[in-house]
Amino acid sequence: MRREAGIMDAQSPSVDEMILEFARTRDPKLREQIIHRHHGLIRTIAGKFVRPGVCFEDLVQVGWVSLIRALDRYDPSRDTRFSTYAVVCVVGEIKRYFRDKTWGLRVPRQLQEIAANLRRVQDDLCNRLGREPTVPEMARAFRVSEEVLLEAMELQRAYQPASLDSGEPWEAGEDGLSLSDRLGGTDQELTRMVEYAPLIAAIRSLDDRKRLIIQRRFYEGFTQQEVADELGLSQMHISRLERAAIAELKRRLTAEEALAA
Protein backbone atom coordinates (compact mmCIF):
# COMPACT_ATOMS: atom_id res chain seq x y z
CA MET A 1 0.00 0.00 0.00
CA ARG A 2 2.88 2.37 0.76
CA ARG A 3 4.28 1.90 -2.74
CA GLU A 4 0.91 2.46 -4.40
CA ALA A 5 0.31 5.57 -2.35
CA GLY A 6 3.73 6.90 -3.35
CA ILE A 7 3.00 6.50 -7.05
CA MET A 8 -0.49 7.96 -6.76
CA ASP A 9 0.91 10.96 -4.88
CA ALA A 10 3.57 11.45 -7.56
CA GLN A 11 0.86 11.71 -10.19
CA SER A 12 -1.69 13.77 -8.23
CA PRO A 13 -2.54 17.38 -9.15
CA SER A 14 -1.17 18.60 -5.79
CA VAL A 15 2.30 17.32 -6.68
CA ASP A 16 2.06 18.93 -10.12
CA GLU A 17 1.25 22.21 -8.38
CA MET A 18 4.20 21.76 -6.04
CA ILE A 19 6.49 21.22 -9.02
CA LEU A 20 5.21 24.36 -10.74
CA GLU A 21 5.77 26.32 -7.54
CA PHE A 22 9.29 24.91 -7.17
CA ALA A 23 10.13 25.86 -10.75
CA ARG A 24 9.16 29.42 -9.88
CA THR A 25 10.68 29.76 -6.38
CA ARG A 26 13.42 27.07 -6.21
CA ASP A 27 12.42 26.61 -2.55
CA PRO A 28 14.73 23.91 -1.07
CA LYS A 29 12.06 22.73 1.42
CA LEU A 30 9.56 22.28 -1.40
CA ARG A 31 12.23 20.44 -3.40
CA GLU A 32 12.71 17.98 -0.54
CA GLN A 33 8.95 17.37 -0.29
CA ILE A 34 8.66 16.69 -4.02
CA ILE A 35 11.56 14.23 -3.93
CA HIS A 36 9.98 12.40 -0.98
CA ARG A 37 6.67 12.10 -2.83
CA HIS A 38 8.40 10.10 -5.61
CA HIS A 39 9.72 7.40 -3.27
CA GLY A 40 7.41 4.72 -4.70
CA LEU A 41 8.12 5.73 -8.28
CA ILE A 42 11.88 5.31 -7.89
CA ARG A 43 11.68 1.93 -6.14
CA THR A 44 9.25 0.57 -8.70
CA ILE A 45 11.38 1.59 -11.69
CA ALA A 46 14.51 0.20 -10.01
CA GLY A 47 12.67 -3.06 -9.37
CA LYS A 48 11.98 -3.52 -13.06
CA PHE A 49 15.72 -3.61 -13.77
CA VAL A 50 16.90 -5.98 -11.04
CA ARG A 51 19.41 -8.51 -12.40
CA PRO A 52 21.50 -11.25 -10.83
CA GLY A 53 24.51 -9.84 -9.03
CA VAL A 54 23.17 -6.27 -8.96
CA CYS A 55 22.01 -4.80 -5.65
CA PHE A 56 18.45 -3.45 -5.76
CA GLU A 57 19.36 -0.59 -3.42
CA ASP A 58 22.20 0.46 -5.75
CA LEU A 59 19.64 0.87 -8.53
CA VAL A 60 17.43 2.87 -6.17
CA GLN A 61 20.34 5.22 -5.44
CA VAL A 62 20.98 5.68 -9.17
CA GLY A 63 17.29 6.47 -9.53
CA TRP A 64 17.33 9.04 -6.73
CA VAL A 65 20.29 10.89 -8.24
CA SER A 66 18.58 10.96 -11.64
CA LEU A 67 15.27 12.13 -10.16
CA ILE A 68 16.95 15.03 -8.35
CA ARG A 69 18.75 16.09 -11.51
CA ALA A 70 15.49 15.82 -13.47
CA LEU A 71 13.67 17.99 -10.94
CA ASP A 72 16.38 20.65 -11.03
CA ARG A 73 16.39 20.70 -14.86
CA TYR A 74 12.63 20.40 -15.42
CA ASP A 75 11.06 23.19 -17.46
CA PRO A 76 7.25 23.29 -16.97
CA SER A 77 6.87 25.50 -20.03
CA ARG A 78 7.51 22.42 -22.17
CA ASP A 79 4.39 20.39 -22.83
CA THR A 80 5.52 17.35 -20.80
CA ARG A 81 4.41 16.27 -17.33
CA PHE A 82 7.19 15.94 -14.77
CA SER A 83 6.29 12.30 -14.08
CA THR A 84 6.86 11.43 -17.75
CA TYR A 85 10.10 13.40 -17.90
CA ALA A 86 11.33 11.84 -14.66
CA VAL A 87 10.67 8.27 -15.83
CA VAL A 88 12.61 8.92 -19.05
CA CYS A 89 15.55 10.31 -17.06
CA VAL A 90 15.58 7.54 -14.44
CA VAL A 91 15.25 4.70 -16.96
CA GLY A 92 18.01 6.19 -19.09
CA GLU A 93 20.32 6.63 -16.10
CA ILE A 94 19.80 3.05 -14.89
CA LYS A 95 20.54 1.72 -18.39
CA ARG A 96 23.72 3.79 -18.48
CA TYR A 97 24.62 2.36 -15.08
CA PHE A 98 24.43 -1.16 -16.51
CA ARG A 99 26.36 -0.18 -19.61
CA ASP A 100 29.15 1.60 -17.75
CA LYS A 101 29.39 -0.37 -14.51
CA THR A 102 28.16 -3.87 -15.24
CA TRP A 103 29.82 -5.00 -18.46
CA GLY A 104 31.08 -2.04 -20.43
CA LEU A 105 34.70 -2.30 -19.28
CA ARG A 106 34.96 -6.06 -18.77
CA VAL A 107 33.23 -7.81 -21.68
CA PRO A 108 34.73 -7.89 -25.20
CA ARG A 109 32.78 -5.79 -27.67
CA GLN A 110 32.20 -8.77 -29.98
CA LEU A 111 30.44 -10.71 -27.22
CA GLN A 112 28.34 -7.65 -26.31
CA GLU A 113 27.17 -7.31 -29.93
CA ILE A 114 26.37 -11.03 -30.31
CA ALA A 115 24.50 -11.10 -26.98
CA ALA A 116 22.54 -7.98 -27.95
CA ASN A 117 21.43 -9.54 -31.25
CA LEU A 118 20.81 -13.13 -30.18
CA ARG A 119 17.05 -12.82 -29.96
CA ARG A 120 16.68 -11.07 -33.31
CA VAL A 121 18.88 -13.56 -35.19
CA GLN A 122 17.17 -16.50 -33.49
CA ASP A 123 13.74 -15.18 -34.53
CA ASP A 124 14.94 -14.62 -38.10
CA LEU A 125 16.24 -18.18 -38.34
CA CYS A 126 13.04 -19.57 -36.80
CA ASN A 127 10.97 -17.83 -39.45
CA ARG A 128 13.27 -19.00 -42.23
CA LEU A 129 13.70 -22.61 -41.06
CA GLY A 130 10.27 -23.20 -39.55
CA ARG A 131 11.88 -24.49 -36.32
CA GLU A 132 14.27 -23.50 -33.58
CA PRO A 133 17.83 -23.07 -34.95
CA THR A 134 20.68 -25.22 -33.70
CA VAL A 135 23.85 -23.86 -32.13
CA PRO A 136 25.91 -24.49 -35.31
CA GLU A 137 23.28 -22.68 -37.40
CA MET A 138 23.32 -19.72 -35.02
CA ALA A 139 27.11 -19.66 -35.05
CA ARG A 140 27.15 -19.60 -38.86
CA ALA A 141 24.65 -16.75 -38.88
CA PHE A 142 26.98 -14.70 -36.67
CA ARG A 143 30.09 -15.96 -38.52
CA VAL A 144 31.74 -17.02 -35.27
CA SER A 145 32.78 -20.32 -33.73
CA GLU A 146 30.32 -22.32 -31.64
CA GLU A 147 32.47 -21.66 -28.59
CA VAL A 148 32.16 -17.88 -29.04
CA LEU A 149 28.42 -18.17 -29.60
CA LEU A 150 27.94 -20.25 -26.44
CA GLU A 151 29.95 -17.72 -24.45
CA ALA A 152 27.73 -14.91 -25.77
CA MET A 153 24.59 -16.94 -24.93
CA GLU A 154 25.84 -17.44 -21.39
CA LEU A 155 26.57 -13.74 -21.15
CA GLN A 156 23.08 -12.89 -22.36
CA ARG A 157 21.52 -15.17 -19.72
CA ALA A 158 23.66 -13.63 -16.99
CA TYR A 159 22.51 -10.12 -17.84
CA GLN A 160 18.86 -10.95 -18.56
CA PRO A 161 16.54 -8.60 -16.63
CA ALA A 162 14.82 -10.48 -13.83
CA SER A 163 11.10 -11.12 -14.04
CA LEU A 164 9.04 -9.33 -11.43
CA ASP A 165 7.50 -12.70 -10.58
CA SER A 166 10.80 -14.51 -10.18
CA GLY A 167 11.16 -15.98 -6.72
CA GLU A 168 14.95 -16.00 -6.78
CA PRO A 169 16.43 -13.98 -3.90
CA TRP A 170 19.08 -11.75 -5.44
CA GLU A 171 20.78 -10.89 -2.18
CA ALA A 172 21.71 -12.97 0.87
CA GLY A 173 19.09 -12.84 3.59
CA GLU A 174 16.11 -12.23 1.28
CA ASP A 175 12.92 -14.04 2.15
CA GLY A 176 12.43 -15.59 -1.30
CA LEU A 177 9.31 -13.55 -2.11
CA SER A 178 8.91 -12.44 -5.69
CA LEU A 179 9.95 -8.89 -6.46
CA SER A 180 6.36 -7.91 -7.23
CA ASP A 181 5.34 -9.22 -3.78
CA ARG A 182 8.02 -7.15 -2.09
CA LEU A 183 7.22 -4.01 -4.07
CA GLY A 184 3.47 -4.33 -3.80
CA GLY A 185 2.23 -5.29 -7.27
CA THR A 186 2.26 -3.63 -10.67
CA ASP A 187 1.11 -0.14 -11.63
CA GLN A 188 -0.10 -0.28 -15.23
CA GLU A 189 0.35 3.41 -16.01
CA LEU A 190 3.90 3.35 -14.67
CA THR A 191 4.63 0.17 -16.65
CA ARG A 192 3.54 1.91 -19.85
CA MET A 193 5.66 4.94 -19.00
CA VAL A 194 8.74 2.78 -18.48
CA GLU A 195 8.11 0.84 -21.70
CA TYR A 196 7.71 4.02 -23.73
CA ALA A 197 10.56 5.90 -22.06
CA PRO A 198 13.10 5.07 -24.83
CA LEU A 199 10.67 6.27 -27.53
CA ILE A 200 9.94 9.49 -25.64
CA ALA A 201 13.65 10.13 -25.21
CA ALA A 202 14.28 9.43 -28.90
CA ILE A 203 11.53 11.85 -29.96
CA ARG A 204 12.95 14.53 -27.67
CA SER A 205 16.32 14.13 -29.39
CA LEU A 206 14.87 15.12 -32.79
CA ASP A 207 15.25 18.67 -34.03
CA ASP A 208 12.29 20.99 -33.41
CA ARG A 209 10.73 20.60 -36.86
CA LYS A 210 10.92 16.81 -36.99
CA ARG A 211 9.64 16.56 -33.42
CA LEU A 212 6.65 18.75 -34.30
CA ILE A 213 5.88 16.63 -37.37
CA ILE A 214 5.94 13.40 -35.34
CA GLN A 215 3.75 14.96 -32.67
CA ARG A 216 1.22 16.31 -35.14
CA ARG A 217 1.09 13.18 -37.31
CA PHE A 218 1.13 10.36 -34.76
CA TYR A 219 -0.18 11.91 -31.55
CA GLU A 220 -2.63 14.54 -32.78
CA GLY A 221 -3.92 12.91 -35.99
CA PHE A 222 -2.94 15.66 -38.45
CA THR A 223 -2.67 14.81 -42.14
CA GLN A 224 0.57 15.57 -43.96
CA GLN A 225 -1.20 18.38 -45.80
CA GLU A 226 -2.36 19.95 -42.53
CA VAL A 227 1.19 19.85 -41.15
CA ALA A 228 2.46 21.30 -44.43
CA ASP A 229 0.01 24.19 -44.20
CA GLU A 230 1.07 24.89 -40.60
CA LEU A 231 4.78 24.93 -41.44
CA GLY A 232 4.45 26.62 -44.83
CA LEU A 233 5.98 23.69 -46.71
CA SER A 234 4.80 21.35 -49.44
CA GLN A 235 3.16 18.02 -48.61
CA MET A 236 6.01 16.19 -50.34
CA HIS A 237 8.55 18.02 -48.19
CA ILE A 238 6.65 17.02 -45.05
CA SER A 239 6.58 13.42 -46.31
CA ARG A 240 10.37 13.41 -46.72
CA LEU A 241 10.92 14.95 -43.29
CA GLU A 242 8.54 12.44 -41.72
CA ARG A 243 10.39 9.50 -43.28
CA ALA A 244 13.71 10.94 -42.14
CA ALA A 245 12.39 11.41 -38.59
CA ILE A 246 11.08 7.84 -38.42
CA ALA A 247 14.38 6.47 -39.73
CA GLU A 248 16.24 8.48 -37.09
CA LEU A 249 13.94 7.17 -34.35
CA LYS A 250 14.51 3.59 -35.52
CA ARG A 251 18.28 4.05 -35.42
CA ARG A 252 18.20 5.48 -31.93
CA LEU A 253 15.84 2.80 -30.60
CA THR A 254 17.93 0.02 -32.16
CA ALA A 255 21.04 1.42 -30.50
CA GLU A 256 19.14 1.70 -27.20
CA GLU A 257 18.01 -1.93 -27.41
CA ALA A 258 21.57 -3.06 -28.06
CA LEU A 259 22.80 -1.23 -24.96
CA ALA A 260 19.96 -2.53 -22.80
CA ALA A 261 20.15 -6.16 -23.92
N, C-alpha and C positions, 0 to 999 in steps of 0.2 A: 504493500500500500504506500510505503514511503516513496518508493521509486516512481509509482504512477502519479502521486501527488506532485513530485518534483517536476515531471514532464508536463503535467497539466499547468502548473504554475508558470513554467517557462514559455508556455504558449498563450497564456491568458492576456486579456487586454491590459490589465494593471501592470504587467511586466513590460509590455510594449510602451506604455506611458512612462514607466520608469526609465526605459532606454532612451526615449526621446528627451526626457528631462536631463539625463546624464550627458547626452550629446550636446546639450545647450550649456550646462553648468560645469561639467567635468567634476562633479562633487565626489570625493573619494569614498564617503560613507555610502552614497547611493551606488557607486561602482561595486562595493563589497556586497551589498544586498543583492544586486543583479547576479553577480557571480554565484552567490549561495543558492539562488533560485534555480540555477542550471545544474545542480548536483546530480539529479537523476538523469538528465540528458547525457552528461559526460560519461557516467558509469555504464549507461546502456550502450552508447556507441563503442566504448572500449570493450565491452563484453562481446560485441559482434566480431572483434578481431583477435580474440584470444587464440593462441597457437601453442603447441607443445614447446616447453622450454622458455616461454615468455611470461613474465610476471604480470598478472592482471593489473596490479596497482601501478606498475610502471607505465602501462598504457593509460591509466587514469591520469597520472601526472602529466604525460604528454598532452592529453586532452585538456587539462586545466590550463597549461601554458598557452595552448592554441586558442582556447576560449577567451582568455584575458587579452591576448593580442587582437583577436577579432573584435572584442568589445571596444578596445581603444581605437581601432581603425575604422569602425563602422560609421558609415555615412547614411543617415536616415533619409536624405534627399534622393537617394537612389531607390528605385521601385523594387526593393527586396526586403522581406522581413528579416529581422535579426536572427531568428531561429534557423531560417534557411541558410543564411550566410554563415552562421556559426557551425552548422553541420558540415558544410563544404570545407571550411577551414580545418575543423577537427579531423575529419576523415582524411583529408590530404596530408595533415601533419603526421597522423598515425602511419599512413602508408609510407611516408618518407622515413619515419623511424625504422620500419622494417627494412626498407631499401638500404639505409645508411648503416644501421646498427646490427641487423640480423645476418645478412649474407653479402652485402655489397662489397666488403673488403676481404672476404674469406673464400668465396666460391668463384671458380673460374667463369669467365663471361660465357664461354661456350655452353657450360652446363646450365647457367641461368637461362639462356635463350632457348635451349631444348626444353627445359622444365616449363617455361612460360608458354610454349607452343604445343605441349604434349596433347592436350585435350583437343585442340583444333585439328591437328594432324590425325589423331585417332578417329575423330568424327568423319573427316574426309575419306579415310581409308575404309571405314565402316560403310559409308554410302557407296563407295566405288566397288567394294568386294562383296557387299551384302552379308557381312559377318564381322566379328571382332578380328582385328589384325593381330598377327603373331609378333613376337619380339623381333625376329629377323626382318619382317616386312616393315615394322616401324623404324628399325635401324637403317634400312635401305632408304626409306623416305627422308630421313634426316642426313643421310650420307655419312654415318658414323658407325663405329663398331658396336656390337651388341653390348660389350662391357660399358662403353660410354653411355649408351642409352639406358641401361639398367641403373647406372649411377645417377643419371638425371631423373629417372622415375623415382628412385629412393629419395632424392632431394625434394622432388615435388610433393611426395607424401609427407615428408618431415615438415614442410612449410605450408601444408594445407590448412586453411582457416578451420578452426574447430566448430562443429555444429553446436547451436545453442542447446540442443537436447542431448548432447554427449554426456555420459555420466562419468567420464574420466576425470579424476582430480588432477589438475595441472600442477598443484603445489603440495608439498608435504603438509599433512595435517588437515587437508580438506575433508569434508564429510561425505564426498562422493555424490552429492546432489548434482543434478544437471545445472548448467549455467543459467538456463531460463528460470529454474526453481529459485536459485540464489538471487537472481536479479528481479524476480517478481513478474515474469511473463513478458509478452511481446506487445509493443505499441505499434499499431499498423501504420499510423501517419509517420512516426519516426522511421520505421523500416523503409517506407517509400522515400523519405528524405535522404537516408543513407544510400539507398540504391541509385538515386538520381544525382547524388552529389558530384560524381565525375562529369556527368553531362552538363550540369549547371556550371561547374568550373570551366569546362571547355567552351561553353557559350560565352561566358564572361571574358575569355581570353581573345575573342574575336574583336576586330576593329569595330568602331561604332556603327558603321553602315551595315556591315554584315550581321552584326548582332540585332539591329533593328529589323532587318529583313527576316531573320529566323523568328524573331518574336512575332512580327506581324503575320507571317505565313503559317506558322505551326502552333502558335499559342492563341492568336486572336482571329484566325480564320480569314485573313485578307486574301484576295486574289493577287496574282502577280501584277495585273494591270492597276489595281488599287494602290499597291505599294509603289509602282512606277509613278503614278500620278502624285503621290505624297512626296516622293523624292525628286520629281522633275526629271525622270529618266525614262528611257524606252522600256517596254515590256521585255524585249530580248536582252537588254542590259541587265535587268533585274534577274532574269532567268540564269544568265551567266554567273552573276554574283551569288545567287542562291546555290548553284551547283558547286561553286568554289568554296562557299561557307560549309556546305555539307561535307565536302571532301576534307576540309581542314578539321572539322569535328571528328570525322572517322579516324584521321591520322592521330589526333590527340588521344582519343579514347583507346585506340589500339596500343599506343605507347603506354597508356595508364594501365591497361590490362596486363601488359607484359611486366610492368613493375610490381603489380599487386599479386601476380600469380605465385 
